[in-house]
Amino acid sequence: MDITQTILLAIIIVLAVFLVALGFQVFFVLRDLRKTLTRMNILFEDANNLIAEVKKPVESAGNFVSALTAGAGIVHLLKKDKRSKEKSGSPTH
């Protein structure tokens, strides 16, 4: 074996070792990425549940305000009707 073949063999061995080490590093990075994505998924599910729990009372308050507004509109119409009857002179009883 001459010097050129020895150098090439040494370079091939060094590159193979680096590629194996790189493969292990990629494996560990992908494993950590999977764990991180799983944790983020759990976090997003918890946030979604929290938002749903906060949304329920807000929707109830919105329904209450809508009902209150509708009731105020009905009272306004009744007062308007009563005033128009009083102006026309027709008795209410």
Backbone hydrogen bonds in HBPLUS format (Angstrom, degrees):
<---DONOR---> <-ACCEPTOR-->    atom                        ^
c    i                          cat <-CA-CA->   ^        H-A-AA   ^      H-
h    n   atom  resd res      DA  || num        DHA   H-A  angle D-A-AA Bond
n    s   type  num  typ     dist DA aas  dist angle  dist       angle   num
A0006-THR N   A0002-ASP O   3.26 MM   4  6.50 154.7  2.32 147.7 155.1     1
A0007-ILE N   A0003-ILE O   2.98 MM   4  6.19 157.3  2.03 147.8 153.2     2
A0008-LEU N   A0004-THR O   2.96 MM   4  6.18 164.8  1.98 151.5 155.8     3
A0009-LEU N   A0005-GLN O   2.90 MM   4  6.02 159.4  1.94 145.8 151.6     4
A0010-ALA N   A0006-THR O   2.96 MM   4  6.14 154.8  2.02 144.2 151.0     5
A0011-ILE N   A0007-ILE O   2.91 MM   4  6.15 158.5  1.95 151.1 157.0     6
A0012-ILE N   A0008-LEU O   2.89 MM   4  6.10 158.4  1.94 149.6 155.6     7
A0013-ILE N   A0009-LEU O   2.97 MM   4  6.16 157.0  2.02 145.9 152.0     8
A0014-VAL N   A0010-ALA O   2.94 MM   4  6.15 162.1  1.97 149.8 154.7     9
A0015-LEU N   A0011-ILE O   2.88 MM   4  6.05 163.7  1.90 151.1 155.9    10
A0016-ALA N   A0012-ILE O   2.90 MM   4  6.03 153.9  1.97 144.6 152.0    11
A0017-VAL N   A0013-ILE O   2.98 MM   4  6.22 157.6  2.03 148.4 154.0    12
A0018-PHE N   A0014-VAL O   2.96 MM   4  6.23 160.2  2.00 149.8 155.4    13
A0019-LEU N   A0015-LEU O   2.84 MM   4  6.06 156.0  1.90 148.7 155.5    14
A0020-VAL N   A0016-ALA O   2.95 MM   4  6.17 155.3  2.01 148.0 154.3    15
A0021-ALA N   A0017-VAL O   2.96 MM   4  6.19 163.6  1.99 150.9 155.5    16
A0022-LEU N   A0018-PHE O   2.81 MM   4  5.98 156.2  1.86 147.5 154.8    17
A0023-GLY N   A0019-LEU O   2.84 MM   4  6.01 151.0  1.93 142.3 150.3    18
A0024-PHE N   A0020-VAL O   3.03 MM   4  6.37 155.6  2.09 150.1 155.5    19
A0025-GLN N   A0021-ALA O   3.00 MM   4  6.29 157.8  2.05 147.4 153.8    20
A0026-VAL N   A0022-LEU O   2.87 MM   4  6.13 159.9  1.91 153.0 158.1    21
A0027-PHE N   A0023-GLY O   2.97 MM   4  6.18 157.2  2.02 146.0 152.4    22
A0028-PHE N   A0024-PHE O   2.95 MM   4  6.26 160.7  1.99 152.7 156.9    23
A0029-VAL N   A0025-GLN O   2.88 MM   4  6.10 157.1  1.93 151.0 157.7    24
A0030-LEU N   A0026-VAL O   2.90 MM   4  6.08 164.8  1.93 153.4 157.2    25
A0031-ARG N   A0027-PHE O   2.94 MM   4  6.14 151.5  2.02 146.1 154.4    26
A0032-ASP N   A0028-PHE O   2.94 MM   4  6.14 159.8  1.98 146.8 151.9    27
A0033-LEU N   A0029-VAL O   2.85 MM   4  6.06 151.6  1.93 146.5 155.3    28
A0034-ARG N   A0030-LEU O   2.94 MM   4  6.14 151.1  2.03 142.0 149.1    29
A0035-LYS N   A0031-ARG O   3.05 MM   4  6.39 157.7  2.10 147.3 152.7    30
A0036-THR N   A0032-ASP O   2.87 MM   4  6.09 159.0  1.92 149.0 155.1    31
A0037-LEU N   A0033-LEU O   2.87 MM   4  6.08 160.8  1.91 150.3 155.3    32
A0038-THR N   A0034-ARG O   2.95 MM   4  6.14 151.6  2.04 145.6 153.6    33
A0039-ARG N   A0035-LYS O   2.95 MM   4  6.23 158.9  1.99 149.2 154.6    34
A0040-MET N   A0036-THR O   2.86 MM   4  6.12 156.6  1.92 149.5 156.6    35
A0041-ASN N   A0037-LEU O   2.89 MM   4  6.04 151.7  1.97 142.3 149.9    36
A0042-ILE N   A0038-THR O   3.02 MM   4  6.33 157.2  2.08 148.1 153.6    37
A0043-LEU N   A0039-ARG O   2.88 MM   4  6.13 157.1  1.93 147.8 154.7    38
A0044-PHE N   A0040-MET O   2.82 MM   4  6.07 158.3  1.87 151.4 156.6    39
A0045-GLU N   A0041-ASN O   2.94 MM   4  6.17 152.4  2.02 145.9 153.6    40
A0046-ASP N   A0042-ILE O   2.94 MM   4  6.19 157.8  1.99 149.4 155.3    41
A0047-ALA N   A0043-LEU O   2.90 MM   4  6.16 156.0  1.96 147.4 154.5    42
A0048-ASN N   A0044-PHE O   2.86 MM   4  6.02 152.4  1.93 142.7 150.6    43
A0049-ASN N   A0045-GLU O   2.92 MM   4  6.18 156.3  1.97 148.2 154.2    44
A0050-LEU N   A0046-ASP O   2.90 MM   4  6.13 155.9  1.96 147.2 154.1    45
A0051-ILE N   A0047-ALA O   2.89 MM   4  6.10 159.7  1.93 149.1 154.5    46
A0052-ALA N   A0048-ASN O   2.95 MM   4  6.16 154.1  2.02 144.7 152.1    47
A0053-GLU N   A0049-ASN O   2.97 MM   4  6.23 152.3  2.04 145.9 153.1    48
A0054-VAL N   A0050-LEU O   2.95 MM   4  6.22 148.2  2.05 147.1 156.0    49
A0055-LYS N   A0051-ILE O   2.83 MM   4  5.92 145.5  1.95 144.5 154.6    50
A0056-LYS N   A0052-ALA O   3.27 MM   4  6.45 144.1  2.41 143.2 149.3    51
A0059-GLU N   A0055-LYS O   2.87 MM   4  6.04 156.8  1.92 154.5 160.3    52
A0060-SER N   A0056-LYS O   2.99 MM   4  6.26 155.4  2.05 148.9 156.3    53
A0061-ALA N   A0057-PRO O   2.84 MM   4  6.06 157.0  1.89 147.2 153.2    54
A0062-GLY N   A0058-VAL O   2.88 MM   4  6.13 151.4  1.97 143.0 151.5    55
A0063-ASN N   A0059-GLU O   2.86 MM   4  6.16 153.0  1.93 147.9 155.0    56
A0064-PHE N   A0060-SER O   2.88 MM   4  6.15 152.9  1.96 146.9 154.8    57
A0065-VAL N   A0061-ALA O   2.89 MM   4  6.15 159.6  1.94 150.4 155.3    58
A0066-SER N   A0062-GLY O   2.94 MM   4  6.15 155.2  2.01 144.8 151.9    59
A0067-ALA N   A0063-ASN O   2.90 MM   4  6.12 158.2  1.95 147.5 153.3    60
A0068-LEU N   A0064-PHE O   2.84 MM   4  6.05 155.6  1.90 148.2 155.6    61
A0069-THR N   A0065-VAL O   2.86 MM   4  6.04 154.9  1.92 147.3 153.9    62
A0070-ALA N   A0066-SER O   2.91 MM   4  6.15 158.3  1.96 147.3 153.4    63
A0071-GLY N   A0067-ALA O   2.85 MM   4  6.06 158.2  1.90 147.8 154.1    64
A0072-ALA N   A0068-LEU O   2.89 MM   4  6.12 154.6  1.96 145.4 152.4    65
A0073-GLY N   A0069-THR O   2.93 MM   4  6.18 150.0  2.02 144.6 153.0    66
A0074-ILE N   A0070-ALA O   2.97 MM   4  6.29 151.4  2.05 148.0 155.4    67
A0075-VAL N   A0071-GLY O   2.94 MM   4  6.21 162.3  1.98 151.4 156.0    68
A0076-HIS N   A0072-ALA O   2.91 MM   4  6.08 155.1  1.98 144.3 151.5    69
A0077-LEU N   A0073-GLY O   2.97 MM   4  6.21 155.2  2.03 144.5 150.9    70
A0078-LEU N   A0074-ILE O   2.88 MM   4  6.17 156.7  1.93 151.6 158.2    71
A0079-LYS N   A0075-VAL O   2.92 MM   4  6.15 160.1  1.96 151.3 156.4    72
A0080-LYS N   A0076-HIS O   2.93 MM   4  6.09 156.8  1.98 146.3 153.3    73
A0081-ASP N   A0077-LEU O   2.85 MM   4  6.03 155.3  1.91 146.7 153.4    74
A0082-LYS N   A0078-LEU O   2.88 MM   4  6.07 154.9  1.94 145.9 152.9    75
A0083-ARG N   A0079-LYS O   2.90 MM   4  6.12 156.5  1.96 148.3 154.4    76
A0084-SER N   A0080-LYS O   2.99 MM   4  6.19 156.3  2.04 145.6 152.1    77
A0085-LYS N   A0081-ASP O   3.01 MM   4  6.22 147.9  2.11 143.2 151.7    78
A0086-GLU N   A0082-LYS O   2.98 MM   4  6.21 152.0  2.06 144.5 152.2    79
A0087-LYS N   A0083-ARG O   2.95 MM   4  6.17 151.7  2.03 148.0 155.3    80
A0088-SER N   A0084-SER O   3.11 MM   4  6.21 149.3  2.20 137.8 145.4    81
A0089-GLY N   A0085-LYS O   3.15 MM   4  6.29 124.1  2.48 134.9 148.0    82
